[in-house]
Amino acid sequence: MKSLVIGVTGGSGSGKTTVVRRIVEILPPGSVVVIPQDAYYKDGSHLSLEERGRINYDHPLAFDTPLLIDHVKTLRQKEKIHQPIYSFITHSRLPDTLPVEPHPCIIVEGILLLEDEGVRDLLDIKVFVDTDADVRFIRRLRRDIVERGRSVESVMEQYLSTVRPMHLQFIEPTRRYADLIVPEGGANDVAIELLATRVRSLLTETEELKALRGF
């Protein structure tokens, strides 16, 4: 029996991580593993730090999507993967990897999940987290300053030059592929509880099928 795969997407700062965390908290312990698309940025260690800083990290080509697809397929087949570890300070992958064991439910989270047809085809449930642009910008500003050591000026420049235009070109149009749109992210208790209830029901059905088949 293959794992259930859920994709949670939306713009940067939309509240995807909060939605995922709340779903994980509601579902049975040990039933879910989370795969962040951010871990699959292409390695930039062969470039100078200045060249890495000029990369458009909000464009689909910034991601190693074939590796992400391969890893999700591997987990669905109940096999372990070695997930890359990406540094947002150096814009490169670290030498070590993160061993990830298969789980009944796999949640893949990232800004461009629904942009790629190969990724979409792997998702049993597709969720788009929809949050106003001003709220998303404030959250991104706070995160990049506190967690990634960026300056206010660099965050604003990146937002205007790449984040906003890439959102309008590649992220916003993927709403049409979503099975569920969650307005206001983690603050939407009703949508999160409905989604968690549906996932719990599907996991229960899987366990019942396994029992019937003697697995």
C-alpha positions in Angstrom: 0.0 0.0 0.0 1.5 3.3 -1.1 1.7 6.3 1.2 -0.8 9.2 1.0 0.9 12.3 -0.5 -0.4 15.8 0.3 1.0 18.9 -1.3 0.8 22.2 0.5 1.7 25.3 -1.6 1.2 29.0 -1.7 3.2 32.2 -1.8 6.2 32.9 0.4 5.0 33.9 3.8 1.4 32.6 3.2 1.5 30.3 6.3 2.2 27.0 4.6 4.4 25.8 7.4 1.9 26.7 10.1 -0.8 24.8 8.2 1.5 21.8 7.9 2.5 21.9 11.5 -1.2 22.0 12.7 -2.1 19.1 10.4 0.8 17.1 11.9 -0.4 17.9 15.4 -3.9 16.7 14.7 -2.9 13.4 13.0 -1.8 10.3 14.9 1.8 10.6 16.2 4.4 9.0 13.8 2.0 8.9 10.8 3.4 11.9 8.9 6.7 13.0 7.5 7.2 16.5 6.0 9.3 17.1 2.9 10.2 20.8 2.3 10.7 21.8 -1.3 13.2 24.3 0.0 15.6 21.5 0.7 15.7 20.8 -3.0 17.3 24.0 -4.2 20.0 23.3 -6.7 23.5 23.3 -5.2 25.4 26.6 -5.8 28.7 25.6 -4.3 30.4 25.7 -7.7 29.6 29.4 -8.0 31.0 32.4 -6.2 29.0 33.9 -3.3 28.2 36.9 -5.5 26.9 34.7 -8.3 24.8 32.7 -5.9 23.2 36.0 -4.6 22.1 36.8 -8.2 20.1 33.5 -8.7 16.4 33.9 -8.9 15.3 31.5 -6.1 11.6 32.0 -6.8 11.9 30.6 -10.3 11.1 26.9 -11.0 14.5 26.4 -12.5 16.1 27.1 -9.1 14.9 23.7 -7.8 16.2 20.2 -8.4 12.7 19.0 -9.2 13.7 15.6 -10.7 15.4 14.7 -7.4 12.3 15.8 -5.4 10.1 13.7 -7.6 12.4 10.7 -7.3 12.5 11.0 -3.5 8.7 11.3 -3.1 8.3 8.2 -5.3 10.8 6.3 -3.2 9.0 7.2 0.0 5.7 6.1 -1.5 7.3 2.8 -2.2 8.2 2.5 1.5 11.9 3.1 1.0 14.2 5.4 2.9 15.7 8.6 1.3 18.6 10.8 2.0 17.2 14.4 1.8 19.6 17.2 0.9 20.3 19.9 3.6 20.3 23.4 2.1 21.9 26.5 3.7 20.1 29.7 3.0 23.1 31.6 4.3 25.7 30.2 1.8 23.1 29.3 -0.9 24.5 25.8 -1.2 23.9 22.3 0.0 25.7 21.0 3.1 27.9 17.9 2.8 25.6 15.9 5.0 22.1 14.6 4.2 19.1 13.9 6.3 17.9 10.2 6.4 14.1 10.2 6.1 12.1 7.0 6.7 8.8 6.3 4.9 5.5 7.1 6.7 1.8 6.4 5.9 1.4 10.1 5.1 3.9 12.3 3.2 3.3 16.1 3.2 5.3 18.0 0.6 5.5 21.8 1.3 6.8 24.5 -1.1 6.0 27.6 -3.1 6.1 25.9 -6.6 4.7 22.4 -6.0 1.8 22.8 -8.3 3.8 24.5 -11.1 5.3 21.2 -12.2 3.1 18.5 -13.7 5.4 15.7 -12.6 5.0 16.8 -8.9 1.2 17.4 -9.3 0.8 13.8 -10.6 2.3 12.5 -7.3 -0.1 14.4 -5.0 -3.3 12.8 -3.7 -4.5 16.0 -2.1 -3.4 19.5 -3.4 -3.7 22.4 -1.0 -3.2 26.1 -1.8 -2.7 28.5 1.1 -4.0 31.9 0.2 -2.9 35.0 2.2 -2.9 38.7 1.3 0.3 40.0 -0.2 1.0 42.6 2.5 0.8 39.9 5.2 3.1 37.6 3.2 5.6 40.3 2.7 5.8 41.2 6.4 6.2 37.6 7.4 9.0 37.1 4.8 10.7 40.3 6.0 10.7 39.1 9.6 11.8 35.5 8.7 14.7 36.6 6.4 16.1 39.1 8.9 15.8 36.8 12.0 16.5 33.4 10.5 18.6 34.1 7.4 20.7 37.1 8.4 19.4 39.4 5.6 19.2 43.1 5.8 15.9 45.0 5.4 17.2 46.5 2.1 18.2 43.2 0.6 14.8 41.6 1.5 12.9 44.5 -0.1 15.0 44.5 -3.2 14.6 40.7 -3.6 10.8 41.0 -3.1 10.3 43.7 -5.7 12.7 42.2 -8.3 11.9 38.5 -8.1 9.5 37.4 -5.3 6.5 39.4 -6.4 6.8 38.9 -10.2 7.5 35.2 -9.8 4.5 34.9 -7.5 2.3 36.5 -10.1 3.8 34.4 -13.0 4.3 31.0 -11.5 2.5 30.6 -8.1 -0.8 32.4 -8.2 -1.9 30.7 -11.5 -1.5 27.2 -9.8 -4.5 27.9 -7.6 -6.6 26.3 -10.3 -4.9 22.9 -9.6 -5.7 22.9 -5.9 -8.3 20.6 -4.4 -8.6 22.9 -1.4 -7.8 26.6 -1.0 -7.2 27.7 2.6 -7.6 31.4 3.1 -5.5 33.1 5.8 -3.3 30.0 6.4 -2.9 28.8 9.9 -5.6 31.0 11.2 -8.3 29.1 9.3 -9.3 26.5 11.9 -12.3 25.2 10.0 -10.3 24.4 6.8 -7.4 22.8 8.7 -9.7 20.6 10.8 -11.7 19.5 7.7 -8.4 18.7 5.8 -7.0 16.8 8.8 -10.3 14.9 9.2 -10.2 13.9 5.5 -6.6 12.7 5.7 -7.3 10.8 8.9 -10.2 9.1 7.2 -8.0 8.1 4.2 -5.3 6.8 6.5 -7.9 4.7 8.4 -9.2 3.3 5.1 -5.6 2.3 4.1 -5.1 0.5 7.4 -8.3 -1.4 7.0 -7.4 -2.4 3.5 -4.0 -3.6 4.7 -5.7 -5.7 7.4 -8.1 -7.2 4.9 -5.3 -8.2 2.6 -3.3 -9.6 5.4 -0.4 -7.1 5.2 
